[in-house]
Amino acid sequence: MTISELDQKIAVEIDLCREQIDAYAQMGLRLFASSSFQSHSIPMLHILSRLGEIDIPIYFIQTGFHFPETLSFRDRVSKDFGLRVVNVSSPISLSEQMGSGPHMLFASNPDRCCHFNKVLPLQLALSENDVWINGVRKDQNSNRASFNYEEKTAEGKIRFHPMLNWSAEMIEHYSKLHKLPVHPLHYENYVSIGCQPCTRKVSNYESFDEREGRWQGLNKTECGLHTQLIAK
């Protein structure tokens, strides 16, 4: 795709995003966005930060297992973009999350760990809001490829996916065009950055899947936010 074609496609997607968010706001719906503050998440945050008077808090799920670099990057981006970040965490304390034997759940039952530390906090956020804006893209995995711009949760809340039809090429182009900050671990061969115990470097940064490095060695590609918190 040429630069001109990229610019045109990005402009169309941004206009669609703005129009839909304006419509939600005019209906009086309560909006929030969620972000893990990975490098590929930053274009959506940048777009949301430029919407003017519409206040969209950014919910960050504080699992207690994030890399220190992620927390520092979150704070830097929030300050630079003027974002209102809301940190949310599990109602179940880490001391209550021991698995079998001496191991934490991330070692013995990562699905349950994700449910406690990712899904439950977002369920609480959804209970207080009407529209959840998140940055899933069709090209990230087969599960997300089936999504529409707008989906519903089991409770009838709205999921809005403004980045759904963005490609990795579009993300990279927008990031370079606006000189957006990059997560510091990106330069250390981390591609998909989540909780520290379940994130690994990739061996070949030039040939990778965007979700590579997460839950390595397990038949697992999702934490549950985009499988459990969506109407079947």
N, C-alpha and C positions, 0 to 999 in steps of 0.2 A: 504494500500500500504506500502511495506517495505521501509526502508531508502534507500536501494540499488536501488529499483525501482523508488523512488522519484528522487534520484540523476541522474539516467539515463534519465528519462523523462525531467527533467529540463535541462540537458546538450543538449538534442536534440532540445528543444525549443530555447535555447540560440544560438545554431548554426544556426538555421533557421532565427532568428532575425538578426544575424550578416551578414549572406549571403545576405539577402534581402536589408539591409541598405547599404552594400557594392555595390550592384547592382544599387541602386538608386544614390549613390555617383558617380559611374562610368558613369552614364548617365548624370551627371551634374545637377541633380535635387536639388532644394533647400528644405532642410528638417528642420522641427521643431517638437518638442514634446510639449504636454501640460500636466500639472499635477496640482492636487489640494493639493498635499503634505499630503495626508492621509497616515496612516501606510501601507495600502495595496498597495499604489502607489510607495513606496520606492524601492522595488526590480527592477522595470523597470528603475527607475532613476539610480540605482546602475549599472545595466547592460549597460545602455547607457554611463555612465561615464567611462566605461572601454573599449570603442571601439577604443581608440587610437587617430589617427589624424583626424577622422571625427568630424567636429564641428556641434553639434546639440543643438541649443538654446532651453531652456525650458521655454515655455510661461506659466505664472501664471496670471490667470484672477483676477484682483483686483477689486472686486465688490464694495468695501467700506463697506461690512457687515461681513467680516471675523472675527473669534475669534482672539484676540491678540496672543493666543498660536499658532495658525496656522501660523501667520506671523513670529513669532520667530522661529518656527520649520522650515519653509521655508528657513530662513536665515542660520540656523545651518546646515541643510542638504546641501544647496548650497555650503557653505564653505568647509564642510567635503569632499564632492564628487568632488569639483572643477567644479561645474556647472555654465554655463552662463545663468542666469535667466533674462527673459524679462517680465516685468510687463505690462499687457495690461488692459485697462479699457474701459467702454462704452463711445461712442461719445455723449451720452445723460447724462447730469449732474444729480446728485441726486435731485437737487432742481427742475428739470423738471419732476421728476418721482412721483409726488403726484397722488394718486388715488382719489376715491370719498371721499368727506368730508375732514377731517384732516389727513387721513391715507396715509402712503406710499404704493406703489404698492405691496410690499411683503405681506401686510395684506389684501388688497382688491382684488388684481389680481396677484397672484404669478406667473402664466404662463407668463404674460406680463413682470413682473419684471425679470424673468429669461431670457426672450428674449432680453431685453435691456442690462442686465448686464453680461450675459454669451454668448449668441449666437452672438450678434453684434460684440463684441471684437474679437471672433474667426473668424468671417467672414472677418474682416480686416486682421487678421494674415494669413488666407488662400489666400487672394488676393496677398500677397507678397511672397508666398511660393508655392511649388509643392506637398510636401508630409507632411501629418500630422500624427505623431506617437502618439497614445494614448493607455491607458492601460485598455480598456474595456475587460471584460471576459464573456464568455458564461454563467458561473454559477451565474452571478449577478442578472439577471432578464430575463423574456421571450423575451423582445425586443432585448437584446444583444445576446441571444442564437441563433438568426437567422443570425448573422453576419458571414462573411468570413474574412480570414486574411487581405485581401485587398478589399476595397470598394471604390466607387467614391462619391464625393459630387455632388450636382446638377450642379455645374459649371465645373465638370470634374477633379477636384483636387483629389489626392489619399489619402485615409485614410488607414493607416497601423496599424494593431492590433496585435503586437507581443506577448501580454499576453493572447490572446483570449482563448487558450486551457489550461491555467494554472488554477488549482483549488485552493480553499482557503487553502487546505493542503499543496500544493506546495509553495504558498506564505509564509505561516508560516514557513515551513522547510527552505526555502532559507533565510528568514529573520534571523532565529536563527543561521543558519550555518555561515552567514557573520556578525552576531552581528549588524544588522542594527538598526538605531535609531527608536524609537516608538513615535508617536504623544502623547504629554503629556495628552491630553483629553481622550485618550484610557483608561487610568487608572481611569477615572471618569465615566465609563459606556457609553461613546459616541462611537458608532460603525461607522456610516457614518457621516463624519463631513463636512458640507458645510457652508453656510452663517449662522450667529448666529441666526437671527430671525426664520429660518426654520429648525433648528436642535435641536433635543431633546435627552436626555439620554434614554437608554433602561432600562426596569425594571428588566430584567433577562439576564445578560450578557452571561450566559451559554447556552441559547437557543434563538437565534436571526437570523434574516435575515440580510445579509450584508448591505442592504439599509435601514434597520429599523432605525427610528428616524428622517428621512427626511420627511418634509411636512406632519407631523403627522395629521391624521384626514382628509386628502384630498386624492382624487383619483388621485394621482400624484406620479410618481416614477422617472421621468427624468426631467432634466432642459431644454432640447431642443438640446443640443450639439449632442446627439446620436439619435435624431428623426428628427430634422430639417436639420442638416448639413450632410445628407446622401441621395444619390439618391434613389428615391422610385422605 
